[in-house]
Amino acid sequence: MHPFMLLIKPAGPDCNLECRYCFYCGKRELFGRGAHRMSDEVLETMVRDYLGLGFSMSSFAWQGGEPTLMGLDFFRQAIDYQQQYGKGGQAVSNSLQTNGILLDDGWCRFLHEYKFLVGISLDGPQHLHDVYRRDRRKRGTFTLVMEAIERCRANKVEFNILVLLNDRNVGAVDELYDFFRGLGLRYLQFIPCVERDPQTGKAADFSITPAQYGDFLCRLFDRWLAHGTKKVSIRLFDSIMSYYVNGHHTNCTFNERCDDYVVVEHNGEVFCCDFFVEGQWKLGNILQTPVGELFNSDRKRDFARRKREVAHRCFVCRYFPICRGGCVKDRMVLSGDHKALNYYCSSYRQFFDHALAELMQLPLRR
């Protein structure tokens, strides 16, 4: 069994914000009404069984919903279990993806002490961020997020920024880059947004078009190259360079198979992928079956193989070895067919035409 990561949803789909573009809030229907909170039994079982697999590096990625709704004591207990069940010479990493709203100094001291890598969602300057990232009273959250970032800095928390590219900020490449650069934010991940509108069957109005994403990537690359590639880390660019150096992407979007992680929900249910938390791709429950067995199940292997089943046009494309057809979710978003051409296919081809030759050479110059 090759090493894999746990992507954990300790509070399920629950969140203290109501971001209109969030794909995970709809999962509340899957788990019923009321608060969704991981029990101590599920937490201990998960940590014990996962660390028992003996990987040289065991990675816990805490996400949501909003994972900080669990409270700090829950995460202290998680660390206690990691220390209790970890084996000699076994490295453990923790990451936390958060909107930042609840990150006070107590949280930040804890995150620094236990070396969590924190991903904070920030969609750009206030007039762009507050369009969609609002609380339940429809109030913008920009000021609260910026305060959280400053607390992370003050407490020496390692963090990066996650930007959801939507219809309102995708055209503001220069403004976004200058904003993040001006704040001294060096680690950036830009995530393209496309969701299906169930009423029309087309892309929801907050989604970006393939042309917009292609233009964004090309312009972003030019700014990044001109600024100095060592000064800012952009995850997609780093992943492509990793592929040329190590033969493996650091971004699962372009990997050959979908088998880097499994999702563990608050109730112990395990799913194949963050974008496929649904009945068809439920693997089981860790309270009944060890997580290693679930990862090795026939259903998980079937899911992983779907990444290789691509449109015929992909096989004759010179860029296929690099992108491998992209994320299955983005193939299915409008068509429902995992073999369909990726929604962002033309975006990637435009970007590769523009930047790939330079990206291939950059690792040799560093």
Backbone hydrogen bonds, N-H to C=O, Kabsch-Sander energy under -0.5 kcal/mol:
donor,donor_aa,acceptor,acceptor_aa,energy
5,M,260,D,-2.6
6,L,59,S,-2.4
7,L,5,M,-0.5
7,L,262,V,-2.8
8,I,6,L,-0.7
8,I,61,A,-3.3
9,K,264,V,-3.0
12,G,9,K,-1.8
14,D,11,A,-2.0
18,E,134,R,-2.9
20,R,18,E,-0.5
20,R,132,Y,-0.8
22,C,19,C,-1.9
27,K,24,Y,-2.0
28,R,25,C,-1.5
29,E,26,G,-1.1
30,L,27,K,-1.0
31,F,27,K,-1.0
31,F,28,R,-0.6
32,G,28,R,-0.9
37,R,35,A,-0.6
38,M,10,P,-1.9
39,S,266,H,-0.6
43,L,39,S,-2.4
44,E,40,D,-2.8
45,T,41,E,-2.2
46,M,42,V,-2.6
47,V,43,L,-2.4
48,R,44,E,-2.9
49,D,45,T,-2.6
50,Y,46,M,-2.2
51,L,47,V,-2.5
52,G,48,R,-1.6
53,L,50,Y,-1.5
54,G,51,L,-1.6
58,S,91,A,-2.6
59,S,57,M,-0.5
60,F,58,S,-0.5
60,F,93,S,-2.8
61,A,6,L,-3.1
61,A,59,S,-0.6
62,W,60,F,-0.6
62,W,95,S,-3.0
63,Q,8,I,-3.4
63,Q,61,A,-0.6
65,G,14,D,-0.6
66,E,14,D,-2.6
69,L,66,E,-1.5
70,M,67,P,-1.9
71,G,68,T,-1.6
75,F,71,G,-1.0
76,R,72,L,-2.2
77,Q,73,D,-2.2
78,A,74,F,-1.9
79,I,75,F,-2.2
80,D,76,R,-2.2
81,Y,77,Q,-2.4
82,Q,78,A,-2.2
83,Q,79,I,-2.5
84,Q,80,D,-2.1
85,Y,81,Y,-2.7
86,G,82,Q,-1.6
90,Q,87,K,-2.1
91,A,56,S,-2.4
91,A,89,G,-0.6
93,S,58,S,-2.5
95,S,60,F,-2.3
96,L,117,L,-2.5
97,Q,62,W,-2.7
98,T,96,L,-0.6
98,T,119,G,-3.0
103,L,100,G,-1.4
104,D,102,L,-1.6
108,C,104,D,-2.3
109,R,105,D,-2.6
110,F,106,G,-1.9
111,L,107,W,-2.8
112,H,108,C,-2.3
113,E,109,R,-2.5
114,Y,110,F,-2.2
115,K,112,H,-1.2
116,F,111,L,-2.4
117,L,94,N,-2.1
118,V,116,F,-0.6
118,V,158,E,-2.5
119,G,96,L,-3.1
120,I,118,V,-0.6
120,I,160,N,-2.6
121,S,98,T,-1.7
122,L,162,L,-2.3
128,L,125,P,-1.7
129,H,125,P,-3.2
130,D,126,Q,-2.4
131,V,128,L,-0.9
132,Y,128,L,-0.5
132,Y,129,H,-0.7
133,R,129,H,-1.8
134,R,132,Y,-1.6
135,D,139,R,-2.4
136,R,16,N,-0.6
138,K,135,D,-2.1
141,T,133,R,-1.2
145,V,141,T,-2.3
146,M,142,F,-2.6
147,E,143,T,-1.9
148,A,144,L,-1.9
149,I,145,V,-2.3
150,E,146,M,-2.1
151,R,147,E,-2.0
152,C,148,A,-2.4
153,R,149,I,-2.3
154,A,150,E,-2.6
155,N,151,R,-1.9
156,K,153,R,-1.5
157,V,152,C,-3.1
158,E,116,F,-0.5
159,F,157,V,-0.5
160,N,118,V,-2.6
161,I,187,Y,-2.8
162,L,120,I,-2.6
163,V,161,I,-0.5
163,V,189,Q,-3.4
164,L,162,L,-0.5
165,L,163,V,-0.8
165,L,191,I,-2.8
166,N,164,L,-0.6
167,D,206,F,-1.6
170,V,166,N,-1.9
172,A,169,N,-1.7
176,L,172,A,-2.8
177,Y,173,V,-2.7
178,D,174,D,-2.7
179,F,175,E,-2.1
180,F,176,L,-2.6
181,R,177,Y,-2.5
182,G,178,D,-2.5
183,L,179,F,-1.4
184,G,181,R,-1.3
185,L,180,F,-2.5
186,R,184,G,-0.7
188,L,186,R,-0.6
188,L,233,S,-3.2
189,Q,161,I,-2.2
191,I,163,V,-3.4
191,I,189,Q,-0.6
193,C,165,L,-1.8
194,V,192,P,-0.6
197,D,202,K,-3.5
201,G,197,D,-3.2
204,A,195,E,-3.6
207,S,204,A,-2.0
208,I,193,C,-2.4
213,Y,209,T,-2.3
214,G,210,P,-2.6
215,D,211,A,-2.4
216,F,212,Q,-2.4
217,L,213,Y,-2.6
218,C,214,G,-2.1
219,R,215,D,-2.4
220,L,216,F,-2.9
221,F,217,L,-2.5
222,D,218,C,-2.0
223,R,219,R,-2.1
224,W,220,L,-2.7
225,L,221,F,-2.8
226,A,222,D,-2.2
227,H,223,R,-2.1
228,G,224,W,-1.6
231,K,228,G,-1.8
232,V,228,G,-0.6
233,S,186,R,-4.0
234,I,232,V,-0.6
235,R,188,L,-2.3
235,R,233,S,-0.5
238,D,234,I,-2.6
239,S,235,R,-2.5
240,I,236,L,-1.9
241,M,237,F,-2.1
242,S,238,D,-2.4
243,Y,239,S,-2.0
244,Y,240,I,-1.6
245,V,241,M,-1.5
246,N,242,S,-3.7
247,G,242,S,-0.7
247,G,243,Y,-1.4
248,H,242,S,-0.8
252,C,250,T,-0.5
254,F,251,N,-1.4
255,N,252,C,-1.1
258,C,304,A,-0.8
259,D,257,R,-1.2
262,V,5,M,-1.7
263,V,271,F,-2.6
264,V,7,L,-2.5
265,E,263,V,-0.6
265,E,269,E,-3.2
266,H,9,K,-0.6
268,G,265,E,-2.1
270,V,284,G,-2.8
271,F,263,V,-2.2
272,C,281,W,-1.5
276,F,273,C,-1.3
277,V,274,D,-0.6
278,E,276,F,-1.7
281,W,278,E,-1.3
282,K,279,G,-1.5
283,L,270,V,-3.3
283,L,281,W,-0.5
284,G,270,V,-1.0
286,I,268,G,-2.5
288,Q,285,N,-1.9
289,T,285,N,-2.6
293,E,290,P,-0.6
294,L,290,P,-1.8
295,F,291,V,-2.2
296,N,292,G,-1.5
297,S,294,L,-1.3
301,R,297,S,-2.0
302,D,298,D,-2.6
303,F,299,R,-2.2
304,A,300,K,-2.5
305,R,301,R,-2.1
306,R,302,D,-1.1
306,R,303,F,-0.6
307,K,303,F,-0.5
307,K,304,A,-1.0
308,R,305,R,-1.7
309,E,305,R,-0.6
309,E,306,R,-0.9
310,V,308,R,-1.2
314,C,311,A,-1.4
315,F,311,A,-0.9
315,F,312,H,-0.6
316,V,312,H,-0.9
317,C,314,C,-1.5
320,F,317,C,-1.4
322,I,319,Y,-1.4
323,C,319,Y,-2.0
324,R,320,F,-2.7
326,G,323,C,-2.4
330,D,327,C,-0.6
331,R,327,C,-0.7
331,R,328,V,-0.8
332,M,328,V,-1.9
333,V,329,K,-1.1
335,S,331,R,-0.6
336,G,332,M,-1.9
338,H,336,G,-0.5
340,A,337,D,-1.6
343,Y,330,D,-2.3
345,C,342,N,-2.1
348,Y,344,Y,-2.5
349,R,345,C,-2.4
350,Q,346,S,-2.2
351,F,347,S,-2.3
352,F,348,Y,-3.2
353,D,349,R,-2.5
354,H,350,Q,-1.5
355,A,351,F,-2.9
356,L,352,F,-1.8
359,L,355,A,-2.5
360,M,356,L,-2.4
361,Q,357,A,-0.9
361,Q,358,E,-0.5
362,L,358,E,-1.6
364,L,361,Q,-1.1
365,R,361,Q,-0.8
365,R,362,L,-1.4
366,R,362,L,-1.0
